[in-house]
Amino acid sequence: MFIGGKMRIAVIGSGYVGLVSAACFAEIGHKVISVDNDADKIAHLERGEVPIHEQHLPELIKRHHRKRLHFSTVIADAVRASEAIFITVGTPPSETGEADLSFVEAVASQIASAIDGRKVIIEKSTVPVRTCESLRKTLLLNGAPPDSFFVASNPEFLREGTAVLDFLYPDRIVAGVDDAFSSSLLQKIYAPLTSGSYYCGKNAVAGPDGCALKARLILTNAKSAELIKHASNAFLAMKISFINAVANISEAVGADVTEVCAGVGSDQRVGPRFLNPGIGYGGSCFPKDVRAFHTVATQCGCDFSLLTEVMKINEEQRRRFLQKVRSAVWTLRGKKLAVLGLAFKGGTDDVRESPAIAIIEALTKEGARIIAYDPVAMAKAKGQLAASQVTFASDPYEAATDCDALLILTEWKEFAELDLPRIRGLLKFPIIVDGRNLYEPNRVADAGLVYYSIGRAVAVPLAISSAVRVHPESPLDLVAAMAIRRQAVTAA
């Protein structure tokens, strides 16, 4: 038995956060009911079919299903059976940039009608500050007795692709509580992690190298916890936009942004994480949360124009990448381009607000034809991309065959391990435009490919195969073509 004992928990919402949380709560010893109003999704889960790509999640669901983990479509039953009710429903952006809390409100009204004893309602979705106050009012307005519930905030800090490990081996657990009862309950729920007892179990999921074997719990009031989540995501988005702006300067002056990142990131006050220049941030969190946090600041009368610049740089980074593609292949109309990567980042099948999707849509709008490949995200991407302009390949090499250039848009590990000479032989023209800086430029050039990346000079081979045709409609830009000729003469 883990320290803290078994708690009875309901997790309402079985999306990325809810499903991972439910499985992990079961993993650390609690009895969990995962609830969703999507009957089809629950039916799939009951059959052991996991609807999202997430490392370790299928194993945890298989291990605990019908033992400590159950699935349901009925909120009322789950509420009555539980001591703690976590709300993990979506909070999508509205047209004004504010978080749409209608799903949270709808769930709260259903919880209120089912409360039959003292419960703690815990907001785990990413929400603006003061949401716990509104949640408390909604529960009262819908008939919940004032002495029957408490409200707390427990924001999630899960990264898609590593969410299970992030839950079980967290940097910190934040519990925003305004009363002693909620504080005690949340401490009991997370006791297997904060005491370290979970990590001593023989079946514990192995953690990352060097991780602490006792999780840190930070107790705050509810408003502080809500702000911590938005401030954390906004800061990380700012770090990404900052290094992308530095990459653009590096490229303009002839510096190498990889070397700049190494120098800046070695400062412990800065650190190397998120200093990865590319095509900008995306996904279901950063874009939404930065907009929502900016809206909160505006409503509070605070000028947080720094966030405006963060969003502006992120959008500009996609436009700059498109211009890089144009420089590489000249005009886009009629070009056939291989695209590797559709998910907003490696390790997930999530294509929500994916920079890759946005770039593909821009390319097709200018008349390019796309042959795309992603290890896990193609099924979800098909619903967003026009079938007449985008076709899908079975692997990177099929995608590259007879294309005018190859674009790398997602940082999947397998894309960093391509057989470059083989890619060179398959492409119509030897061009790679890498939006994720997966390669050392000279390595690509040595394989006979012209290599465009972010924040670094174009790398060109010393000599180029006679199969490459340089003519007035060449896909190689004039600068690259002249450089190849000049270097070939020098080498001879």
Steps between C-alpha positions, in 0.01 A plus 500: 500500500635840404524761775176696501275203424237469234282798415187491287544736207289609203671660200248676275628529146709236326709708264879521518509636856204308638593157366864527605399630844245223552747227401774648718275543804417131464870422459584660838233299675167683485160380380410710197198556277577672170191675364427638155178593321635350176348152513703384200828597669400319820405193298847499341664534840291218640640283220851604594542729197688816593390799286823700534868428438674530834800305627418255786128584496377180330693288749356684801144474371544131432651445846223675695186472284209347694722482808584848623392680181146506363334699220154655495279750320295585812636792703248462783601143579869590496445799730306295755767230500793739549660718765689718252369614161757631252372712209716450189269614220613725215530876531539605134563862400205719413502756218614767748796293621340419833480138615156355431390362837160376387605134531623560854172672588294216349691240700467704818122513466487120467731452797281729712191290445682179595684605817390277788775563754813702555699520175802689371457632146842550345556704186782341297426651160699808406280791601538873567546635851179521706347195332476322836289792626266465203492123542396539863220742404377267225481208739296707747268637231429147384393384843811356664475551880769747615644257753513207258797595285836673479670634186872478421740552211753237393643610163662243275850531358491212255684504169342297225722208413646478853182566700509179708857562610418865566217392730692231687834687513391865517718807538237613749139439599304819559194484726299821524285469812301746707404265785659235720275216379601541133864533602490176697320309223737608224800415714358151553434455129859585406663337804630200298705746295596753767601229749686305234314178580382455141857493369586207728240276336633222279254589221556876509546663160869578460572870514742720307866488596586726791142566610420550867336209681276726704266743327484858620157626608443875494196617699356835398162668499274432202568829321877451518471146362291623206757771426791256527365295211443791263825671599700178447368438151532866401861506617589186302331640190697821550823299519418333167416830331813661644735238358319511166561875484866438589514236223380754245770744607761221490400415146515865394851563633655162420509353849396144587201493735596152622821644640312798641254267677786297647660814640179653635354175630812413698412785737314329786272802533378436145541127437495316166139377501268665247794673331419313180444726199248381248164578345339617823291352779162336449272242657197530721675686786750771414300692235180486703662574835706796379189659348294428811767637736529814290122543520506455878771766530299741285186442708702574814621828351858375461701570186663168412608593148794259530250219431384682187857487370529131592194423285618730219844335479338156496283591201791670326712187538260304280504771235880505504508123451270530200735759354788260559315235299440751221871587500582132466256404224418841347129498413265267687229449242526154349779391735481158663629519857565220748401593857621303800296570811139598563469497880580823682800325661664160506363225722130577452223466243351839594464734203311777681652837406790314342748728320545218249132505406501879469807492274354224281179699458701807398704297250193346338334841480793607280454198274746245640416130521593328825606142568491469880614246755476487880556189715170532690314822412382436142155373596423816695660727240284360219197666652664842472677489165348516152523155341537651153830670588649274769572130470655278764800269478582183689849613601743791450659346192172454317418861585832622355474311172512735198428810712652841434608536865457341840372703799542390864228649720488277811794384712435127496814302590475289186517814285840575653625156391413500130722331244606826339669353190182303437292817540737672256438228244122514537448875481461666162719784626741468796333740744408463868333785690515410869270690734630313806881510457529122530832477314850635510516697172830361371374144537208575268721682251745208498209279394455720192201701624442873525390556859294792628445521876406757764755758615788349299652558159386290204723194470590394145702201378850547366393342175159422360386203293462559127143378539407834653386737231576868558297707254287817510222313682736325740364408843836600645512868580759695308731545798509128577550411133793738461651376828481140380664584168770708666580233758498227234758694295711557810485131589605402147 
